[in-house]
Amino acid sequence: FGISYDETRFTFSIDFVNSLNQTSKLKGSEKNSNVLKKIKADITTDSENSNPWSFFLQEIGIKDVLSVEQGGGEIGKLTNGNRTIIVRHSDLDHLEYINMNNEIPIGIYFYEFIENGISLGTVAFEDANSIWLKPDLDSTTKLVLCTAMLAIGN
């Protein structure tokens, strides 16, 4: 299990190996300013039946708070032609089921990955680094989601 990260001025790459020795590679670009974060990347895996995934994320403002207050507007998309997973900001009000032990401080904003109205995973990078993945996901989907989450947190 491991992660390698490489960054040049506007591009970056991530190589990720999970505990099953499956690998994914992300190559992308990122542009940041004090009001905009924009990521565009491609993710490939060594899984037999996996098509390449395109990942796009654009945040305007500090945390797109309005999108959280309005139920989480779409700020990104992860797609491979057959499947589309949207990314939105969420908070613990929307994700109370992942904080059963009350270990996550109130006010933390998450990136939530949703397919067909079902939450597949969430990640937060603020004061409480936290990842949650839907328990019955297949290993390739987990691999792709984790790689996209790493791209957001780089």
VONUTI-598491 format. One record per residue: residue number from 0; residue in one letter; y, x, z of N, C-alpha, C in turn. Coordinates in Angstrom, 2 decimals. Layout:
BEGIN
n,res,n_yy,n_xx,n_zz,ca_yy,ca_xx,ca_zz,c_yy,c_xx,c_zz
NUM,A,Y,X,Z,Y,X,Z,Y,X,Z
...
This chain:
BEGIN
n,res,n_yy,n_xx,n_zz,ca_yy,ca_xx,ca_zz,c_yy,c_xx,c_zz
0,F,-1.17,0.85,0.00,0.00,0.00,0.00,1.22,0.89,0.00
1,G,2.13,0.68,-0.96,3.30,1.53,-1.00,4.36,1.02,-1.95
2,I,5.54,1.58,-1.79,6.69,1.21,-2.61,7.40,2.49,-3.02
3,S,7.75,2.59,-4.29,8.64,3.66,-4.70,9.83,3.02,-5.38
4,Y,10.98,3.61,-5.16,12.24,3.04,-5.66,13.03,4.15,-6.31
5,D,13.59,3.88,-7.47,14.42,4.85,-8.18,15.65,4.13,-8.70
6,E,16.81,4.76,-8.53,18.05,4.11,-8.93,18.94,5.11,-9.66
7,T,19.50,4.68,-10.78,20.56,5.43,-11.43,21.84,4.60,-11.28
8,R,22.82,4.88,-12.06,24.12,4.23,-11.87,24.04,2.70,-11.91
9,F,23.44,2.11,-12.93,23.38,0.66,-13.04,21.96,0.13,-13.22
10,T,20.95,0.98,-13.21,19.58,0.53,-13.38,18.74,0.99,-12.19
11,F,17.63,0.29,-11.99,16.72,0.68,-10.92,15.31,0.28,-11.31
12,S,14.35,0.88,-10.66,12.95,0.52,-10.88,12.23,0.53,-9.53
13,I,11.23,-0.32,-9.45,10.41,-0.41,-8.24,8.95,-0.41,-8.68
14,D,8.15,0.43,-8.08,6.69,0.41,-8.24,6.12,-0.03,-6.90
15,F,5.32,-1.08,-6.92,4.80,-1.66,-5.69,3.29,-1.74,-5.79
16,V,2.60,-1.31,-4.73,1.15,-1.40,-4.65,0.81,-2.18,-3.38
17,N,0.05,-3.27,-3.53,-0.28,-4.07,-2.36,-1.57,-3.58,-1.70
18,S,-1.98,-4.26,-0.65,-3.17,-3.85,0.10,-4.47,-4.01,-0.69
19,L,-4.45,-4.78,-1.79,-5.62,-4.93,-2.66,-5.61,-3.91,-3.80
20,N,-4.67,-2.96,-3.73,-4.49,-1.92,-4.74,-4.03,-2.48,-6.09
21,Q,-3.43,-3.67,-6.09,-2.82,-4.22,-7.29,-1.42,-3.64,-7.39
22,T,-0.96,-3.41,-8.61,0.36,-2.81,-8.78,1.28,-3.72,-9.59
23,S,2.56,-3.57,-9.31,3.59,-4.22,-10.12,4.70,-3.21,-10.35
24,K,5.35,-3.36,-11.47,6.47,-2.48,-11.83,7.65,-3.36,-12.19
25,L,8.80,-3.03,-11.65,10.03,-3.73,-11.96,11.00,-2.73,-12.56
26,K,11.62,-3.11,-13.66,12.70,-2.33,-14.26,13.85,-3.28,-14.47
27,G,15.04,-2.89,-14.00,16.15,-3.81,-14.11,17.49,-3.15,-13.95
28,S,18.50,-4.01,-13.99,19.87,-3.56,-13.78,20.50,-4.40,-12.69
29,E,21.45,-3.80,-12.00,22.15,-4.49,-10.93,23.62,-4.13,-11.00
30,K,24.44,-5.15,-10.83,25.88,-4.95,-10.77,26.38,-5.60,-9.50
31,N,27.11,-4.85,-8.71,27.63,-5.35,-7.45,29.13,-5.14,-7.36
32,S,29.80,-6.09,-6.77,31.19,-5.93,-6.37,31.33,-6.69,-5.06
33,N,32.54,-6.77,-4.54,32.69,-7.49,-3.27,32.55,-9.01,-3.44
34,V,32.51,-9.52,-4.67,32.35,-10.97,-4.87,31.17,-11.33,-5.77
35,L,30.46,-10.36,-6.32,29.39,-10.67,-7.26,28.22,-9.70,-7.08
36,K,27.03,-10.27,-7.06,25.79,-9.49,-7.13,24.98,-10.08,-8.26
37,K,24.61,-9.24,-9.22,23.88,-9.73,-10.38,22.70,-8.79,-10.65
38,I,21.50,-9.36,-10.70,20.29,-8.60,-10.99,19.62,-9.21,-12.22
39,K,19.21,-8.38,-13.14,18.41,-8.80,-14.28,17.29,-7.78,-14.42
40,A,16.03,-8.27,-14.39,14.90,-7.35,-14.36,13.67,-7.96,-15.01
41,D,12.73,-7.09,-15.35,11.42,-7.48,-15.84,10.37,-6.95,-14.88
42,I,9.37,-7.78,-14.59,8.29,-7.41,-13.69,6.96,-7.52,-14.44
43,T,6.18,-6.45,-14.38,4.83,-6.47,-14.96,3.83,-6.13,-13.86
44,T,2.61,-6.64,-14.00,1.54,-6.33,-13.05,0.32,-5.82,-13.80
45,D,-0.61,-5.27,-13.05,-1.87,-4.83,-13.67,-2.93,-5.92,-13.62
46,S,-2.56,-7.13,-13.21,-3.50,-8.25,-13.18,-3.88,-8.66,-14.60
47,E,-5.13,-8.97,-14.82,-5.67,-9.27,-16.15,-4.92,-10.37,-16.89
48,N,-4.72,-11.49,-16.24,-4.17,-12.66,-16.92,-2.68,-12.88,-16.65
49,S,-1.97,-11.85,-16.25,-0.57,-12.03,-15.88,0.36,-11.66,-17.03
50,N,1.21,-12.61,-17.42,2.26,-12.33,-18.39,3.41,-11.62,-17.68
51,P,4.23,-10.87,-18.41,5.42,-10.27,-17.80,6.36,-11.35,-17.28
52,W,7.06,-11.06,-16.21,8.00,-11.98,-15.60,9.42,-11.49,-15.84
53,S,10.33,-12.41,-16.08,11.75,-12.11,-16.15,12.38,-12.61,-14.86
54,F,13.25,-11.80,-14.28,13.90,-12.14,-13.03,15.41,-12.03,-13.21
55,F,16.11,-13.07,-12.81,17.57,-13.08,-12.88,18.11,-13.66,-11.59
56,L,19.11,-13.01,-11.02,19.75,-13.49,-9.80,21.24,-13.22,-9.91
57,Q,22.05,-14.22,-9.56,23.49,-14.03,-9.53,24.07,-14.76,-8.34
58,E,24.72,-14.00,-7.47,25.38,-14.56,-6.30,26.88,-14.35,-6.43
59,I,27.62,-15.39,-6.14,29.07,-15.29,-6.10,29.50,-15.57,-4.68
60,G,30.33,-14.74,-4.12,30.76,-14.91,-2.75,29.80,-14.20,-1.82
61,I,30.10,-14.25,-0.54,29.33,-13.49,0.43,27.89,-13.96,0.50
62,K,27.67,-15.23,0.67,26.29,-15.75,0.79,26.09,-17.08,0.10
63,D,26.97,-17.42,-0.84,26.85,-18.72,-1.51,26.64,-19.83,-0.48
64,V,27.48,-19.82,0.57,27.33,-20.77,1.68,27.36,-22.20,1.18
65,L,28.19,-22.49,0.20,28.25,-23.86,-0.30,26.90,-24.32,-0.82
66,S,26.15,-23.41,-1.47,24.84,-23.83,-1.98,23.89,-24.16,-0.84
67,V,24.00,-23.46,0.28,23.15,-23.77,1.44,23.54,-25.13,2.00
68,E,24.86,-25.35,2.17,25.31,-26.60,2.75,24.99,-27.80,1.86
69,Q,24.86,-27.56,0.56,24.57,-28.65,-0.37,23.07,-28.74,-0.67
70,G,22.24,-28.13,0.14,20.80,-28.23,-0.05,20.22,-27.10,-0.87
71,G,20.99,-26.09,-1.15,20.46,-24.91,-1.81,20.53,-24.97,-3.32
72,G,21.67,-24.66,-3.89,21.79,-24.58,-5.34,21.07,-23.36,-5.89
73,E,20.64,-23.44,-7.11,19.91,-22.35,-7.75,20.83,-21.14,-7.98
74,I,20.39,-19.97,-7.52,21.13,-18.74,-7.77,20.32,-17.75,-8.59
75,G,19.07,-18.09,-8.87,18.24,-17.18,-9.64,17.00,-17.86,-10.18
76,K,16.29,-17.11,-11.03,15.10,-17.65,-11.66,14.12,-16.51,-11.92
77,L,12.85,-16.83,-11.73,11.74,-15.92,-11.99,10.80,-16.69,-12.92
78,T,10.60,-16.20,-14.15,9.80,-16.96,-15.11,8.92,-16.04,-15.96
79,N,7.77,-16.56,-16.35,6.87,-15.80,-17.25,6.52,-16.60,-18.50
80,G,7.26,-17.63,-18.80,6.98,-18.47,-19.96,6.14,-19.68,-19.62
81,N,5.16,-19.51,-18.72,4.32,-20.62,-18.28,4.78,-21.22,-16.96
82,R,5.37,-20.39,-16.14,5.79,-20.81,-14.81,7.26,-20.44,-14.60
83,T,7.95,-21.26,-13.83,9.33,-20.97,-13.46,9.49,-21.19,-11.96
84,I,9.97,-20.17,-11.30,10.23,-20.21,-9.87,11.74,-20.03,-9.70
85,I,12.38,-20.97,-9.02,13.81,-20.83,-8.81,14.07,-20.13,-7.48
86,V,15.24,-19.52,-7.37,15.67,-18.84,-6.15,16.93,-19.55,-5.68
87,R,16.99,-19.83,-4.40,18.18,-20.43,-3.82,18.37,-19.87,-2.42
88,H,19.57,-20.05,-1.88,19.82,-19.72,-0.48,19.37,-20.88,0.38
89,S,18.75,-20.58,1.50,18.35,-21.58,2.48,18.68,-21.05,3.85
90,D,18.62,-21.92,4.84,18.81,-21.49,6.22,17.70,-22.09,7.07
91,L,17.72,-21.80,8.37,16.64,-22.27,9.23,16.58,-23.79,9.34
92,D,17.69,-24.48,9.05,17.63,-25.94,9.05,16.65,-26.44,7.99
93,H,16.58,-25.72,6.87,15.66,-26.09,5.80,14.27,-25.46,5.99
94,L,14.19,-24.42,6.83,12.95,-23.63,6.93,12.42,-23.57,8.36
95,E,12.59,-24.63,9.13,12.20,-24.59,10.54,10.73,-24.23,10.73
96,Y,9.88,-24.52,9.77,8.45,-24.25,9.89,8.10,-22.76,9.89
97,I,9.02,-21.89,9.48,8.71,-20.45,9.49,9.20,-19.79,10.77
98,N,9.82,-20.54,11.67,10.37,-19.97,12.90,9.72,-20.60,14.13
99,M,8.40,-20.79,14.07,7.69,-21.49,15.14,7.78,-20.75,16.47
100,N,7.90,-19.42,16.45,8.00,-18.65,17.70,9.43,-18.38,18.11
101,N,10.39,-18.99,17.42,11.81,-18.82,17.70,12.23,-17.36,17.73
102,E,11.69,-16.57,16.82,12.00,-15.14,16.76,13.17,-14.83,15.83
103,I,13.58,-15.79,15.00,14.64,-15.55,14.02,15.93,-16.14,14.55
104,P,17.01,-15.34,14.61,18.28,-15.85,15.12,18.85,-16.98,14.24
105,I,19.51,-17.93,14.86,20.17,-19.02,14.14,21.29,-18.42,13.28
106,G,21.51,-19.01,12.10,22.60,-18.55,11.23,22.17,-17.57,10.17
107,I,20.90,-17.19,10.14,20.41,-16.26,9.12,20.20,-17.04,7.82
108,Y,20.64,-16.45,6.71,20.43,-17.06,5.40,19.28,-16.39,4.69
109,F,18.44,-17.19,4.07,17.25,-16.73,3.38,17.40,-16.90,1.87
110,Y,16.66,-16.10,1.14,16.41,-16.36,-0.27,15.08,-17.10,-0.30
111,E,15.07,-18.27,-0.89,13.85,-19.07,-0.95,13.40,-19.18,-2.40
112,F,12.10,-18.99,-2.64,11.50,-19.07,-3.97,10.71,-20.37,-4.05
113,I,11.09,-21.24,-5.00,10.54,-22.59,-5.08,10.00,-22.87,-6.47
114,E,8.78,-23.42,-6.53,8.18,-23.82,-7.80,7.77,-25.28,-7.67
115,N,8.24,-26.12,-8.59,7.92,-27.55,-8.60,8.19,-28.20,-7.25
116,G,9.30,-27.83,-6.61,9.68,-28.42,-5.33,8.95,-27.87,-4.12
117,I,8.06,-26.90,-4.30,7.27,-26.34,-3.20,7.74,-24.92,-2.91
118,S,8.03,-24.65,-1.64,8.46,-23.31,-1.23,7.27,-22.36,-1.27
119,L,7.41,-21.29,-2.07,6.34,-20.29,-2.17,6.58,-19.11,-1.24
120,G,7.85,-18.86,-0.90,8.15,-17.75,-0.03,9.63,-17.66,0.27
121,T,9.95,-16.96,1.35,11.34,-16.74,1.74,11.48,-15.31,2.24
122,V,12.71,-14.81,2.14,13.00,-13.47,2.65,14.44,-13.44,3.15
123,A,14.66,-12.74,4.25,16.01,-12.51,4.80,16.14,-11.03,5.07
124,F,17.34,-10.49,4.83,17.56,-9.06,5.03,18.63,-8.76,6.06
125,E,19.20,-9.77,6.67,20.30,-9.57,7.60,19.79,-9.04,8.93
126,D,20.28,-9.60,10.01,19.94,-9.15,11.36,18.46,-9.31,11.68
127,A,17.77,-10.17,10.95,16.35,-10.40,11.21,15.59,-10.29,9.90
128,N,15.17,-9.09,9.55,14.36,-8.94,8.34,13.12,-9.79,8.50
129,S,12.93,-10.72,7.58,11.84,-11.67,7.73,11.32,-12.08,6.35
130,I,10.00,-12.09,6.20,9.36,-12.54,4.97,8.32,-13.58,5.35
131,W,8.27,-14.66,4.57,7.24,-15.66,4.73,6.70,-15.98,3.34
132,L,5.38,-16.00,3.19,4.73,-16.40,1.94,3.79,-17.56,2.22
133,K,3.77,-18.52,1.32,2.87,-19.66,1.43,1.44,-19.14,1.55
134,P,0.69,-19.57,2.55,-0.63,-18.98,2.84,-1.64,-19.02,1.70
135,D,-1.65,-20.05,0.86,-2.71,-20.17,-0.14,-2.31,-19.65,-1.53
136,L,-1.31,-18.79,-1.61,-0.91,-18.24,-2.91,-1.95,-17.25,-3.43
137,D,-2.10,-17.22,-4.75,-2.99,-16.21,-5.33,-2.33,-14.83,-5.23
138,S,-3.14,-13.79,-5.31,-2.64,-12.44,-5.07,-1.61,-11.99,-6.11
139,T,-1.73,-12.43,-7.36,-0.76,-12.04,-8.39,0.60,-12.65,-8.12
140,T,0.64,-13.92,-7.72,1.91,-14.55,-7.39,2.55,-13.87,-6.19
141,K,1.76,-13.55,-5.18,2.29,-12.82,-4.02,2.88,-11.48,-4.46
142,L,2.18,-10.79,-5.34,2.63,-9.48,-5.82,3.98,-9.60,-6.53
143,V,4.11,-10.58,-7.40,5.35,-10.78,-8.15,6.48,-11.19,-7.21
144,L,6.22,-12.11,-6.28,7.25,-12.53,-5.33,7.72,-11.37,-4.47
145,C,6.80,-10.58,-3.95,7.19,-9.44,-3.12,8.03,-8.43,-3.91
146,T,7.68,-8.23,-5.16,8.45,-7.29,-5.99,9.86,-7.83,-6.22
147,A,10.00,-9.12,-6.50,11.33,-9.72,-6.66,12.12,-9.65,-5.36
148,M,11.46,-9.87,-4.23,12.13,-9.78,-2.94,12.65,-8.38,-2.69
149,L,11.85,-7.37,-3.06,12.29,-5.98,-2.91,13.52,-5.70,-3.77
150,A,13.57,-6.29,-4.96,14.72,-6.09,-5.85,15.99,-6.66,-5.22
151,I,15.87,-7.79,-4.56,17.04,-8.40,-3.92,17.53,-7.51,-2.77
152,G,16.60,-6.96,-2.03,16.96,-6.20,-0.84,17.27,-4.74,-1.07
153,N,17.20,-4.28,-2.33,17.37,-2.85,-2.56,18.70,-2.32,-2.15
